[in-house]
């Protein structure tokens, strides 16, 4: 594998770095997904979001605040939110209120293990792009959040943080996938990717999952 062949693949290689090892590990310019199990809900942006399956009778037992899926490789958690009584006039009797929860997924990506060595990070300055597609919904004005953190060597200290929290237009609903993306500067550290999806007892936001990939800077 020559340096010229690497260049044709969009992989600029600094002096002193073996081009073949760079090409084989594909850390740059080829759009390789760095996540393990990147689509735990089994959905694809090439197909429209499935229609929600509403129960014919109210479900019994505790509310299901977690979607079905294979979450191997992910850390998941649920935060049940208090009832929102704002906007209810004094004296009005309310029979029932929806209860919301955030369903969160997190995964840490070791950039060094993915082939982003110190010299490549310093000389090439690759851009790290995080993309996701989530399901449009009239459930609430805020149904989806994407957080990305660059972590220090102790895997706890946050070097920098990037967020996307789109607001939904509840008057214009088309039941499509909506794309969200973040660009993160190169760093010799771990990358923590986390998402939060809003859920009620019977409905929830669905997503395709993030796909952090590298591109030449």
C-alpha positions as a Markdown table, in Angstrom:
| # | Residue | x | y | z |
|---|---|---|---|---|
| 1 | Unk | 0.0 | 0.0 | 0.0 |
| 2 | Unk | 1.7 | 3.2 | -1.2 |
| 3 | Unk | 1.2 | 6.7 | 0.2 |
| 4 | Unk | -0.4 | 7.6 | -3.1 |
| 5 | Unk | -3.0 | 4.8 | -2.8 |
| 6 | Unk | -3.8 | 6.0 | 0.7 |
| 7 | Unk | -4.3 | 9.5 | -0.6 |
| 8 | Unk | -6.8 | 8.3 | -3.1 |
| 9 | Unk | -8.8 | 6.9 | -0.2 |
| 10 | Unk | -8.8 | 10.3 | 1.5 |
| 11 | Unk | -6.3 | 9.3 | 4.2 |
| 12 | Unk | -3.5 | 11.8 | 4.5 |
| 13 | Unk | -0.5 | 10.3 | 6.2 |
| 14 | Unk | 2.1 | 12.2 | 8.1 |
| 15 | Unk | 5.8 | 11.4 | 7.6 |
| 16 | Unk | 7.1 | 8.5 | 9.6 |
| 17 | Unk | 3.8 | 6.7 | 9.9 |
| 18 | Unk | 3.3 | 3.3 | 8.1 |
| 19 | Unk | 0.7 | 3.9 | 5.5 |
| 20 | Unk | -0.5 | 0.3 | 5.3 |
| 21 | Unk | -1.2 | 0.0 | 9.0 |
| 22 | Unk | -3.1 | 3.3 | 8.8 |
| 23 | Unk | -5.1 | 2.0 | 5.8 |
| 24 | Unk | -5.8 | -1.4 | 7.4 |
| 25 | Unk | -7.1 | 0.1 | 10.6 |
| 26 | Unk | -9.1 | 2.7 | 8.6 |
| 27 | Unk | -9.0 | 5.4 | 11.3 |
| 28 | Unk | -9.4 | 8.3 | 8.8 |
| 29 | Unk | -11.5 | 9.4 | 5.9 |
| 30 | Unk | -13.5 | 6.2 | 5.4 |
| 31 | Unk | -16.4 | 6.9 | 7.6 |
| 32 | Unk | -16.0 | 3.9 | 9.8 |
| 33 | Unk | -18.5 | 3.6 | 12.6 |
| 34 | Unk | -16.6 | 3.5 | 15.9 |
| 35 | Unk | -19.5 | 2.3 | 18.0 |
| 36 | Unk | -20.1 | -1.3 | 19.2 |
| 37 | Unk | -23.7 | -2.4 | 18.4 |
| 38 | Unk | -24.6 | 0.9 | 16.7 |
| 39 | Unk | -28.3 | 0.1 | 16.1 |
| 40 | Unk | -29.6 | -1.6 | 19.3 |
| 41 | Unk | -33.3 | -0.9 | 18.3 |
| 42 | Unk | -32.8 | -2.7 | 15.0 |
| 43 | Unk | -34.0 | 0.3 | 12.9 |
| 44 | Unk | -32.6 | 1.8 | 9.7 |
| 45 | Unk | -32.8 | 5.4 | 8.3 |
| 46 | Unk | -33.5 | 3.8 | 4.9 |
| 47 | Unk | -37.0 | 2.7 | 6.1 |
| 48 | Unk | -39.6 | 5.0 | 7.6 |
| 49 | Unk | -40.2 | 4.8 | 11.4 |
| 50 | Unk | -42.6 | 2.0 | 12.3 |
| 51 | Unk | -46.1 | 3.1 | 13.4 |
| 52 | Unk | -46.5 | 2.9 | 17.1 |
| 53 | Unk | -48.4 | -0.1 | 18.5 |
| 54 | Unk | -51.1 | 1.3 | 20.8 |
| 55 | Unk | -52.7 | -1.1 | 23.3 |
| 56 | Unk | -56.5 | -1.6 | 23.0 |
| 57 | Unk | -56.8 | -1.3 | 26.8 |
| 58 | Unk | -54.6 | 0.6 | 29.3 |
| 59 | Unk | -51.5 | -1.5 | 30.2 |
| 60 | Unk | -51.5 | -3.0 | 33.7 |
| 61 | Unk | -48.5 | -2.9 | 36.1 |
| 62 | Unk | -45.7 | -0.4 | 36.1 |
| 63 | Unk | -45.3 | 1.8 | 33.0 |
| 64 | Unk | -42.8 | 0.4 | 30.4 |
| 65 | Unk | -40.3 | 3.3 | 30.2 |
| 66 | Unk | -37.7 | 1.3 | 28.2 |
| 67 | Unk | -37.9 | 0.3 | 24.5 |
| 68 | Unk | -37.3 | -3.3 | 23.3 |
| 69 | Unk | -33.9 | -3.9 | 21.8 |
| 70 | Unk | -30.4 | -5.5 | 22.2 |
| 71 | Unk | -28.4 | -3.1 | 24.3 |
| 72 | Unk | -25.2 | -5.1 | 24.4 |
| 73 | Unk | -22.2 | -2.7 | 24.6 |
| 74 | Unk | -24.3 | 0.1 | 26.0 |
| 75 | Unk | -24.9 | 1.3 | 29.6 |
| 76 | Unk | -28.6 | 2.1 | 29.9 |
| 77 | Unk | -30.7 | 3.9 | 32.6 |
| 78 | Unk | -34.1 | 5.4 | 33.2 |
| 79 | Unk | -35.0 | 8.7 | 35.0 |
| 80 | Unk | -38.7 | 9.0 | 35.8 |
| 81 | Unk | -39.7 | 12.6 | 35.8 |
| 82 | Unk | -42.2 | 14.2 | 38.2 |
| 83 | Unk | -45.6 | 15.0 | 37.0 |
| 84 | Unk | -45.8 | 18.4 | 35.2 |
| 85 | Unk | -48.6 | 20.4 | 36.6 |
| 86 | Unk | -47.5 | 23.7 | 35.2 |
| 87 | Unk | -50.2 | 25.5 | 33.1 |
| 88 | Unk | -53.1 | 23.9 | 35.0 |
| 89 | Unk | -55.4 | 26.7 | 36.4 |
| 90 | Unk | -56.1 | 26.7 | 40.1 |
| 91 | Unk | -59.1 | 24.8 | 41.1 |
| 92 | Unk | -59.2 | 22.6 | 38.0 |
| 93 | Unk | -59.6 | 18.9 | 38.8 |
| 94 | Unk | -57.3 | 16.7 | 36.6 |
| 95 | Unk | -58.2 | 13.0 | 36.3 |
| 96 | Unk | -54.9 | 11.9 | 34.9 |
| 97 | Unk | -51.6 | 13.3 | 33.8 |
| 98 | Unk | -49.0 | 11.7 | 31.5 |
| 99 | Unk | -45.8 | 10.7 | 33.3 |
| 100 | Unk | -42.6 | 11.1 | 31.3 |
| 101 | Unk | -39.2 | 9.5 | 31.7 |
| 102 | Unk | -35.7 | 9.9 | 30.0 |
| 103 | Unk | -34.3 | 6.6 | 28.7 |
| 104 | Unk | -30.5 | 7.1 | 28.4 |
| 105 | Unk | -27.8 | 5.1 | 26.5 |
| 106 | Unk | -24.1 | 5.6 | 27.0 |
| 107 | Unk | -21.0 | 4.1 | 25.4 |
| 108 | Unk | -17.3 | 5.0 | 25.7 |
| 109 | Unk | -15.1 | 4.8 | 22.5 |
| 110 | Unk | -11.4 | 4.4 | 23.0 |
| 111 | Unk | -10.0 | 6.5 | 20.2 |
| 112 | Unk | -6.4 | 5.1 | 20.6 |
| 113 | Unk | -7.8 | 1.5 | 20.3 |
| 114 | Unk | -9.6 | 2.6 | 17.1 |
| 115 | Unk | -6.2 | 3.5 | 15.5 |
| 116 | Unk | -6.1 | 7.2 | 16.3 |
| 117 | Unk | -2.5 | 7.3 | 17.5 |
| 118 | Unk | -0.8 | 10.5 | 18.9 |
| 119 | Unk | 1.1 | 11.4 | 15.7 |
| 120 | Unk | -2.0 | 11.1 | 13.5 |
| 121 | Unk | -4.0 | 13.2 | 15.9 |
| 122 | Unk | -1.3 | 15.8 | 16.1 |
| 123 | Unk | -0.4 | 15.9 | 12.4 |
| 124 | Unk | -3.6 | 15.1 | 10.5 |
| 125 | Unk | -6.1 | 16.6 | 12.9 |
| 126 | Unk | -9.0 | 14.4 | 11.9 |
| 127 | Unk | -12.6 | 15.5 | 12.6 |
| 128 | Unk | -14.8 | 13.2 | 14.6 |
| 129 | Unk | -18.4 | 13.4 | 13.4 |
| 130 | Unk | -21.3 | 12.0 | 15.4 |
| 131 | Unk | -24.6 | 11.5 | 13.5 |
| 132 | Unk | -27.9 | 10.1 | 14.6 |
| 133 | Unk | -31.5 | 10.0 | 13.3 |
| 134 | Unk | -34.4 | 10.1 | 15.7 |
| 135 | Unk | -38.1 | 9.7 | 15.3 |
| 136 | Unk | -40.2 | 12.9 | 14.9 |
| 137 | Unk | -42.9 | 13.0 | 17.5 |
| 138 | Unk | -45.7 | 15.2 | 19.0 |
| 139 | Unk | -45.1 | 13.7 | 22.4 |
| 140 | Unk | -43.4 | 16.8 | 23.7 |
| 141 | Unk | -41.4 | 19.8 | 22.5 |
| 142 | Unk | -38.2 | 18.2 | 23.8 |
| 143 | Unk | -37.9 | 14.4 | 23.1 |
| 144 | Unk | -34.3 | 13.8 | 22.2 |
| 145 | Unk | -30.8 | 14.9 | 23.5 |
| 146 | Unk | -27.3 | 14.0 | 22.2 |
| 147 | Unk | -24.3 | 14.5 | 24.5 |
| 148 | Unk | -20.6 | 13.9 | 23.6 |
| 149 | Unk | -17.7 | 14.2 | 26.0 |
| 150 | Unk | -14.0 | 14.0 | 25.5 |
| 151 | Unk | -12.6 | 12.3 | 28.6 |
| 152 | Unk | -9.1 | 12.6 | 30.2 |
| 153 | Unk | -6.7 | 9.8 | 30.9 |
| 154 | Unk | -8.6 | 8.9 | 34.1 |
| 155 | Unk | -11.7 | 8.3 | 32.0 |
| 156 | Unk | -13.6 | 10.6 | 34.4 |
| 157 | Unk | -12.4 | 14.2 | 33.9 |
| 158 | Unk | -14.3 | 15.9 | 31.1 |
| 159 | Unk | -12.0 | 17.8 | 28.8 |
| 160 | Unk | -14.7 | 19.2 | 26.6 |
| 161 | Unk | -18.4 | 18.6 | 26.1 |
| 162 | Unk | -20.8 | 19.0 | 23.1 |
| 163 | Unk | -24.6 | 18.9 | 23.1 |
| 164 | Unk | -27.5 | 18.8 | 20.7 |
| 165 | Unk | -31.1 | 19.2 | 22.1 |
| 166 | Unk | -33.4 | 20.0 | 19.2 |
| 167 | Unk | -36.9 | 21.5 | 19.8 |
| 168 | Unk | -39.9 | 19.9 | 18.0 |
| 169 | Unk | -42.5 | 21.8 | 16.0 |
| 170 | Unk | -45.6 | 20.3 | 17.5 |
| 171 | Unk | -47.8 | 21.9 | 14.8 |
| 172 | Unk | -46.0 | 20.2 | 11.9 |
| 173 | Unk | -45.8 | 16.4 | 12.2 |
| 174 | Unk | -44.7 | 14.2 | 9.4 |
| 175 | Unk | -43.5 | 11.0 | 11.2 |
| 176 | Unk | -40.1 | 11.0 | 9.6 |
| 177 | Unk | -36.5 | 10.5 | 10.8 |
| 178 | Unk | -34.8 | 13.7 | 11.8 |
| 179 | Unk | -31.0 | 13.9 | 11.5 |
| 180 | Unk | -28.8 | 15.5 | 14.2 |
| 181 | Unk | -25.0 | 15.7 | 14.1 |
| 182 | Unk | -22.1 | 17.0 | 16.2 |
| 183 | Unk | -18.5 | 17.6 | 15.1 |
| 184 | Unk | -15.8 | 17.0 | 17.7 |
| 185 | Unk | -12.1 | 18.1 | 17.4 |
| 186 | Unk | -9.5 | 15.4 | 17.5 |
| 187 | Unk | -8.2 | 14.4 | 20.9 |
| 188 | Unk | -6.1 | 11.6 | 22.3 |
| 189 | Unk | -8.7 | 10.5 | 24.8 |
| 190 | Unk | -11.9 | 8.4 | 25.2 |
| 191 | Unk | -15.1 | 9.6 | 23.7 |
| 192 | Unk | -18.3 | 9.3 | 25.8 |
| 193 | Unk | -21.4 | 9.2 | 23.6 |
| 194 | Unk | -24.8 | 9.4 | 25.3 |
| 195 | Unk | -28.4 | 9.9 | 24.2 |
| 196 | Unk | -31.6 | 10.5 | 26.0 |
| 197 | Unk | -35.1 | 9.6 | 24.6 |
| 198 | Unk | -38.4 | 10.8 | 26.1 |
| 199 | Unk | -40.9 | 8.1 | 27.0 |
| 200 | Unk | -44.4 | 7.9 | 28.4 |
| 201 | Unk | -46.3 | 4.7 | 29.6 |
| 202 | Unk | -47.4 | 3.8 | 26.0 |
| 203 | Unk | -45.4 | 6.1 | 23.6 |
| 204 | Unk | -41.7 | 7.0 | 23.2 |
| 205 | Unk | -39.2 | 8.5 | 20.9 |
| 206 | Unk | -37.1 | 6.0 | 18.9 |
| 207 | Unk | -33.7 | 6.5 | 17.3 |
| 208 | Unk | -31.3 | 4.7 | 15.0 |
| 209 | Unk | -28.3 | 5.4 | 17.3 |
| 210 | Unk | -25.2 | 7.5 | 16.9 |
| 211 | Unk | -22.4 | 6.7 | 14.4 |
| 212 | Unk | -19.2 | 8.5 | 15.4 |
| 213 | Unk | -16.8 | 8.3 | 12.4 |
| 214 | Unk | -13.6 | 10.1 | 11.5 |
| 215 | Unk | -12.8 | 12.3 | 8.5 |
| 216 | Unk | -9.7 | 14.2 | 7.4 |
| 217 | Unk | -9.5 | 17.6 | 9.1 |
